[in-house]
Amino acid sequence: MKVKKTIPLEKQSKKNRRSYHAAQRGTWNGLNPVTRMPANPRAYNRMKAKRLFENGRGEDE
């Protein structure tokens, strides 16, 4: 029975290093890792103001 020799990662080819690191990385299972925050309801929203104005609710009558 032969014992498989391990070669240090620094001495391996770039292709082998890439495949090793790709195998180490996991998956996010469809989850986007970007941190998202809900919109601040008290902040001024230009699009909301524009929609209200276009619908005629933003004018003083």
DOTORZA-416804 format. One line per 10 residues: number of its first residue (from 0); for each residue y, x, z of N, C-alpha, C, CB. Coordinates in Angstrom, 3 decimals. Glycine has a CB too. Example, Ala and Ser with C-alpha at 12.3 -4.5 7.8 and 13.67 -1.06 7.14 Angstrom:
0> -5.690 13.190 7.800 -4.500 12.300 7.800 -3.300 13.200 7.800 -4.473 11.308 9.046; -2.250 12.850 7.080 -1.060 13.670 7.140 0.030 12.900 7.870 -0.598 14.084 5.725
//
This chain:
0> -1.178 0.843 0.000 0.000 0.000 0.000 1.239 0.887 0.000 -0.001 -0.958 1.217; 2.111 0.644 -1.016 3.323 1.448 -1.127 4.441 0.817 -0.324 3.742 1.606 -2.593; 5.256 1.655 0.267 6.439 1.191 0.985 7.611 1.289 0.030 6.696 2.024 2.294; 8.341 0.207 -0.098 9.473 0.180 -1.016 10.625 0.991 -0.406 9.917 -1.291 -1.315; 11.092 1.969 -1.159 12.208 2.775 -0.679 13.508 2.018 -0.845 12.272 4.113 -1.420; 14.362 2.105 0.147 15.667 1.459 0.046 16.702 2.504 -0.333 16.054 0.754 1.377; 17.457 2.186 -1.351 18.519 3.075 -1.826 19.833 2.545 -1.252 18.562 3.147 -3.415; 20.663 3.418 -0.703 21.948 2.948 -0.158 22.752 2.207 -1.224 22.770 4.136 0.394; 23.488 1.217 -0.792 24.245 0.383 -1.708 25.279 1.191 -2.492 24.928 -0.733 -0.946; 25.832 2.211 -1.871 26.849 3.026 -2.545 26.270 3.800 -3.717 27.487 3.994 -1.559
10> 24.967 4.121 -3.645 24.339 4.905 -4.701 23.756 4.043 -5.821 23.255 5.767 -4.113; 23.711 2.738 -5.615 23.156 1.854 -6.635 24.180 1.627 -7.738 22.719 0.508 -6.017; 23.679 1.143 -8.874 24.568 0.874 -9.999 25.448 -0.329 -9.675 23.757 0.627 -11.298; 26.519 -0.453 -10.434 27.455 -1.550 -10.226 26.756 -2.892 -10.446 28.668 -1.412 -11.167; 25.882 -2.943 -11.421 25.147 -4.176 -11.727 24.275 -4.593 -10.538 24.273 -3.985 -12.992; 23.585 -3.635 -9.949 22.736 -3.936 -8.794 23.572 -4.342 -7.585 21.863 -2.725 -8.444; 24.715 -3.682 -7.384 25.585 -4.046 -6.259 26.119 -5.456 -6.419 26.747 -3.060 -6.136; 26.504 -5.809 -7.661 27.024 -7.156 -7.916 25.957 -8.210 -7.653 27.533 -7.273 -9.359; 24.733 -7.943 -8.089 23.662 -8.918 -7.863 23.334 -9.027 -6.374 22.399 -8.527 -8.659; 23.400 -7.912 -5.646 23.149 -7.947 -4.202 24.202 -8.793 -3.498 23.134 -6.521 -3.617
20> 25.468 -8.552 -3.796 26.551 -9.299 -3.145 26.545 -10.765 -3.560 27.907 -8.671 -3.479; 26.167 -11.064 -4.796 26.081 -12.450 -5.244 24.999 -13.193 -4.473 25.800 -12.513 -6.753; 23.904 -12.500 -4.166 22.822 -13.124 -3.403 23.239 -13.358 -1.946 21.557 -12.249 -3.458; 24.124 -12.510 -1.427 24.562 -12.652 -0.036 25.529 -13.813 0.154 25.213 -11.369 0.434; 26.296 -14.117 -0.907 27.274 -15.198 -0.800 26.583 -16.542 -0.784 28.276 -15.137 -1.950; 27.114 -17.433 0.016 26.548 -18.774 0.098 27.317 -19.737 -0.777 26.542 -19.268 1.536; 27.010 -21.003 -0.634 27.676 -22.039 -1.402 28.466 -22.929 -0.448 26.654 -22.871 -2.223; 29.476 -23.570 -0.978 30.300 -24.488 -0.174 29.796 -25.915 -0.301 31.777 -24.413 -0.603; 28.698 -26.131 -1.012 28.094 -27.457 -1.181 29.090 -28.491 -1.675 27.492 -27.923 0.124; 29.881 -28.136 -2.681 30.821 -29.083 -3.277 32.123 -29.215 -2.524 30.189 -30.414 -3.375
30> 32.297 -28.523 -1.412 33.528 -28.595 -0.636 34.513 -27.557 -1.150 33.248 -28.383 0.869; 35.763 -27.967 -1.355 36.793 -27.040 -1.791 37.288 -26.275 -0.564 37.967 -27.788 -2.510; 37.212 -24.931 -0.545 37.569 -24.171 0.649 39.075 -24.063 0.901 36.994 -22.803 0.546; 39.893 -24.626 0.020 41.338 -24.549 0.199 41.746 -25.492 1.325 42.087 -24.900 -1.122; 42.552 -24.990 2.244 43.014 -25.815 3.356 44.027 -26.826 2.848 43.628 -24.944 4.478; 43.801 -28.088 3.182 44.711 -29.144 2.768 45.251 -29.846 3.997 44.009 -30.145 1.828; 46.486 -30.284 3.901 47.118 -31.006 4.993 47.626 -32.339 4.466 48.273 -30.177 5.621; 47.634 -33.389 5.294 48.201 -34.660 4.843 49.712 -34.523 4.672 47.870 -35.796 5.844; 50.258 -35.322 3.765 51.699 -35.268 3.518 52.457 -35.762 4.746 52.077 -36.110 2.274; 53.608 -35.175 4.999 54.443 -35.572 6.125 55.111 -36.908 5.777 55.515 -34.468 6.458
40> 54.845 -37.974 6.528 55.424 -39.278 6.168 56.937 -39.345 6.367 54.771 -40.367 6.983; 57.499 -38.456 7.174 58.941 -38.479 7.410 59.715 -37.625 6.415 59.237 -38.010 8.810; 58.999 -36.852 5.609 59.666 -35.988 4.637 60.168 -36.822 3.458 58.708 -34.873 4.146; 61.249 -36.356 2.825 61.821 -37.050 1.669 60.900 -36.877 0.481 63.239 -36.521 1.340; 60.531 -37.973 -0.161 59.642 -37.949 -1.310 60.430 -38.406 -2.534 58.388 -38.849 -1.076; 60.732 -37.478 -3.439 61.543 -37.799 -4.616 60.861 -38.814 -5.522 61.847 -36.537 -5.402; 59.530 -38.677 -5.678 58.816 -39.593 -6.566 58.849 -41.014 -6.015 57.364 -39.134 -6.761; 58.730 -41.167 -4.706 58.777 -42.496 -4.106 60.162 -43.106 -4.293 58.413 -42.432 -2.608; 61.201 -42.300 -4.080 62.563 -42.779 -4.257 62.814 -43.160 -5.719 63.571 -41.710 -3.800; 62.284 -42.387 -6.638 62.452 -42.665 -8.065 61.767 -43.977 -8.442 61.888 -41.507 -8.911
50> 60.553 -44.188 -7.921 59.835 -45.439 -8.208 60.588 -46.646 -7.653 58.414 -45.390 -7.618; 61.097 -46.516 -6.432 61.837 -47.625 -5.831 63.092 -47.940 -6.642 62.213 -47.295 -4.375; 63.768 -46.915 -7.102 64.996 -47.106 -7.880 64.692 -47.766 -9.218 65.708 -45.763 -8.104; 63.589 -47.326 -9.868 63.223 -47.902 -11.164 62.780 -49.354 -11.035 62.113 -47.082 -11.810; 62.210 -49.725 -9.911 61.775 -51.106 -9.704 62.912 -52.009 -9.247 60.655 -51.149 -8.689; 64.097 -51.446 -9.035 65.257 -52.242 -8.641 65.393 -52.466 -7.163 65.207 -53.541 -9.303; 64.571 -51.800 -6.362 64.663 -51.996 -4.921 65.545 -50.951 -4.254 63.284 -51.967 -4.305; 66.014 -49.980 -5.007 66.801 -48.913 -4.410 68.299 -49.127 -4.562 66.417 -47.600 -5.020; 68.702 -50.180 -5.253 70.121 -50.416 -5.492 70.686 -51.360 -4.451 70.347 -50.979 -6.893; 71.951 -51.169 -4.136 72.629 -52.106 -3.236 73.148 -53.269 -4.046 73.787 -51.417 -2.462
60> 72.837 -54.473 -3.632 73.287 -55.654 -4.369 74.295 -56.444 -3.590 72.122 -56.535 -4.723
//
